Amino acid sequence: MVTAKVSTVRSLQLMLSDGLTGKYPQAKVFLEDDVIPIVTLNLSDLGDGRYAVDYSFTAIGQYFVKYMIYTDSGHTIVDSTYTIELEEVLVEANNLDSLPTSFLSAMIDSVRNMKQYFKIIAAAVAGKANSGPSTTNFRDLDDTRNVIVTGATVNGDRTIATYDPGS
């Protein structure tokens, strides 16, 4: 199995063991257990039996790439000299910023979007915290500013919380 990052160009490559050129290989990309390919790609002849095509996976998931060699440019006659090759590709997220903008900018309430909520959660779970007699501050992960500031009574009951996740 090979890995790839979502929305990042990945070279799909095939090398013929006999080094022949002038063949017409295709790569058919399938998502998990689908029987119909998402896309069929023609590989370019790089010489010395090497063929390749660049492809960008658009979603996280498990894919299979089926490589077939044809004797003609119309891809109608499978070359029986070669076996059909199957490659498994696990596509992973790059990071939070690789998520679609529409997801990150979706408003959760009338004030904050999803990206800002992720920053608030990160500050609460993994950021530095410091306390005074009546307040607790939760810092951003870079420790550059307070993201959450809470006030509490002497009994520990929260009286106020302000959030500044930034943009």
C-alpha positions in Angstrom: 0.0 0.0 0.0 1.1 3.5 -0.8 -0.1 6.7 0.8 -1.0 10.1 -0.8 -2.3 13.4 0.6 -5.6 14.7 -0.5 -5.5 17.4 -3.2 -1.8 16.9 -3.8 -0.5 15.6 -7.1 0.7 12.0 -7.0 2.5 10.3 -9.8 0.9 6.9 -10.7 3.7 4.8 -12.2 4.2 1.5 -13.9 7.3 -0.2 -15.0 7.3 -3.1 -17.5 9.7 -5.8 -16.5 10.9 -6.3 -20.1 11.6 -2.6 -20.6 9.4 -2.3 -23.7 8.1 1.0 -24.9 5.3 1.7 -27.4 2.6 0.2 -25.2 -0.6 1.9 -24.1 -1.1 1.5 -20.4 -4.1 2.9 -18.5 -4.7 3.4 -14.8 -8.3 3.0 -13.6 -8.9 4.6 -10.2 -11.5 3.0 -7.9 -12.8 4.2 -4.5 -12.8 1.3 -2.0 -15.2 -1.4 -3.3 -16.7 0.4 -6.2 -16.9 -1.5 -9.5 -17.0 1.6 -11.7 -13.8 3.6 -11.9 -13.8 7.3 -10.8 -11.4 8.1 -13.6 -9.5 6.3 -16.3 -6.1 7.8 -17.1 -3.7 7.2 -20.0 -0.1 6.8 -18.8 2.7 8.5 -20.8 5.7 6.6 -22.1 8.8 7.8 -20.2 11.2 5.3 -22.0 12.9 2.1 -20.8 9.5 0.5 -20.0 8.5 3.3 -17.6 5.1 4.9 -17.8 3.5 7.5 -15.6 0.6 10.0 -15.1 0.0 12.6 -12.5 -3.3 12.5 -10.5 -4.7 14.4 -7.6 -7.0 12.5 -5.2 -9.8 14.8 -4.2 -11.1 13.0 -1.1 -9.8 11.1 1.9 -10.3 7.4 1.6 -9.0 4.0 0.4 -8.5 3.7 -3.4 -7.4 1.0 -5.8 -5.5 1.7 -9.0 -5.8 -1.0 -11.7 -3.1 -0.9 -14.3 -3.8 -2.5 -17.7 -1.5 -2.7 -20.7 -3.0 -2.4 -24.2 -1.5 -3.0 -27.6 -3.4 -0.2 -29.3 -3.9 3.5 -28.7 -7.7 3.0 -28.7 -7.3 0.8 -25.6 -9.4 -2.0 -27.1 -6.9 -4.9 -27.1 -5.4 -6.0 -23.7 -1.8 -7.1 -24.1 -1.9 -10.7 -22.6 1.9 -10.6 -22.1 1.4 -8.6 -18.9 -0.7 -9.2 -15.8 -3.2 -6.7 -14.5 -1.5 -4.8 -11.6 -3.5 -3.6 -8.6 -2.1 -0.9 -6.3 -3.8 0.2 -3.0 -3.6 3.9 -2.2 -4.6 5.3 1.2 -5.4 9.0 0.8 -5.0 11.1 4.0 -5.6 14.7 4.9 -2.7 17.2 4.7 -3.7 19.2 7.8 -6.6 21.4 9.0 -5.9 23.9 6.2 -6.4 21.2 3.5 -10.0 20.8 4.5 -12.4 22.4 2.0 -12.9 26.1 2.7 -16.6 25.7 2.8 -16.3 23.3 5.7 -13.9 25.5 7.7 -15.9 28.7 7.0 -19.3 27.1 7.9 -20.8 29.2 10.7 -21.5 27.1 13.8 -23.4 30.0 15.5 -24.0 33.6 14.6 -20.4 34.6 15.7 -17.9 31.8 14.9 -17.0 29.4 12.1 -15.7 25.9 12.3 -12.0 26.9 12.0 -12.4 29.2 15.0 -14.1 26.5 17.0 -11.2 24.2 16.3 -8.8 26.8 17.7 -11.0 27.2 20.8 -11.0 23.4 21.4 -7.3 23.2 20.8 -6.7 25.9 23.4 -8.9 24.2 26.0 -7.5 20.7 25.4 -3.8 21.3 24.6 -2.9 24.9 25.2 -1.1 26.3 28.2 -3.4 27.4 31.0 -2.7 30.0 33.8 -4.9 30.9 36.7 -5.3 33.9 38.9 -7.6 34.2 42.0 -10.7 34.6 39.9 -9.8 33.9 36.2 -8.3 31.1 34.1 -6.7 31.8 30.7 -6.2 29.1 28.0 -3.5 30.1 25.5 -3.3 29.3 21.8 -1.0 26.4 20.8 1.8 28.9 19.9 1.4 30.5 23.3 1.0 33.9 21.8 -2.4 35.0 23.2 -5.3 34.0 25.4 -8.0 32.3 23.4 -10.3 31.5 26.3 -10.6 33.7 29.4 -13.0 32.5 32.2 -14.1 34.1 35.4 -15.2 32.2 38.5 -16.6 32.7 42.0 -14.6 31.6 45.1 -16.6 28.3 44.9 -15.3 27.6 41.4 -18.5 28.4 39.6 -17.9 29.9 36.2 -19.3 33.4 35.9 -18.1 34.5 32.5 -16.2 33.1 29.5 -14.8 35.1 26.6 -13.4 33.6 23.4 -10.9 35.1 21.0 -9.9 32.4 18.5 -8.6 34.9 16.0 -9.3 34.4 12.3 
